[in-house]
Amino acid sequence: MQTISNYIGGALCPPVDAQYLPVIEPATGKVYAQVPASQASDVQLAYEAAHKAFPSWSQTAIQDRAAILMQIAAGIESRMEELIAAESKDNGKPLSLARRVDIPRARDNFRYFAQAITQFHNESFDMGDVGFNYTLRRPHGVVGLISPWNLPLYLFTWKIAPALAAGNTAIAKPSEVTPYTAYLLSEICQAAGLPEGVLNIVHGKGPEAGEAIIQHPGVKAISFTGSTAVGKHIAATAGPMFKKLSLEMGGKNAQVIFADADYAHTLDTAVRAAYTNQGQICLCGSRILVERSMYDRFVSDLAARVQSLQVGDPLDESTQVGAIVSEAQYQKDLSYIQLAREEGGEILAGGQAVQLGGRCAGGYFIQPTLIAGLGPQCRVNQEEIFGPIATVQAFDTEEEAIQMANATPYGLSATLMTQHLSRAHRVAAQLEAGIVWVNNWMVRDLRTPFGGMKQSGVGREGGMDALRFFTEPKNVFIQA
């Protein structure tokens, strides 16, 4: 059995209390590793290491920090296949997805921010005879980074790379459900020559290790990705301590499909946006809104496509839909399918658990499910499910489409499919979402800000916005 270690002060180490949690491979339902059940004492050790490392790291020349981040990116590249296999085993996602998206994007996060920090500039203002102002941006100190299980290494590095690039030191906690790639990242950081204590990875549960990070008085900023419920708790806890917060939370995203859209491309996009990673991405378009004039044809074709998706062992290269990440999430997803039936929904495709044979006989698999007949206010259309479950609804007018798309507490992303340029601009501006994709989905430019509206979050990550979050502005006025 694999034993995962914490990474504190540059060393791999066991938890102080020697307590561990089981790590279950979702494709098999079997324990394959143990991960530290870290407590406040482990977080304190991590804080001490990060606090000690901060003066030196924050004064390290930008070019030297960037060079180390590039070395970490190179380490991810050199261990690419190992990381792909680890993430698929850990998370239950198909190998093809880990190879195409998750691990390459983790590498690219370090590459991008290594370059971006060298271009990060300060503002200056000439006040003529009075003098001039300039703004310095300085790292906060020790920051806390808490990441979810759905894109384990991708989102973990999405926080780590800008935090370190900006000169902070960090205590980072991955999900205890999917810890393996974070452990491998510890080894990569050691090999890359990252100074001791700059990055500390503490494994464990949110109410214990995560809570200790949030409450620690020396942790100056918190970057969190996860559920809205946990985000609310973090805000309530850290807000009165005046910590800087970035909260990227849930989504219940709409795909708005007009009749003039490119039909074949739209069909492909709708399936991909709804069911990639078993629907376990906060950006998934789980509410598919279709203009009524094309509704019957599109929904018939969509149901056929969903029915044809291959559910299987994540380690099989031909698998399109892998395992649900945990038994708890598996049961939650099944409960929402039953709720859809109770709310009067019609199951057009899927709707059942899948029992595979062989090594996956005990795994957590669900058929990709498409549901019609539910109104916008039904719970299945209002609550984030995080599974391979999508609903389809018809609309008659542009105004109705916008109203339906905005009819949830969330506002993370939206997908808009139309060939009408004016409509694209008009509707995109009215959709209550932090990011709107027009005629595509999940296309990311790391230079752009990322984040949600309403209950999907506060603050922005990505690009220079991430570097601004991880620094504090200081205005300097010089008398002429």
PyMOL commands that set and color helices and strands:
alter all, ss='L'
color gray80, all
select helices_A, chain A and resi 40-59+62-78+80-91+95-116+128-130+152-165+180-192+206-215+228-241+263-279+292-308+327-342+358-360+379-382+398-405+421-430+463-469
alter helices_A, ss='H'
color red, helices_A
select strands_A, chain A and resi 2-3+6-8+11-13+20-25+30-36+124-126+131-139+142-146+169-173+199-201+219-225+244-248+254-257+287-291+346-349+353-354+365-366+369-372+389-395+410-411+413-417+435-438+453-454+457-458+471-479
alter strands_A, ss='S'
color yellow, strands_A
deselect
rebuild
show_as cartoon
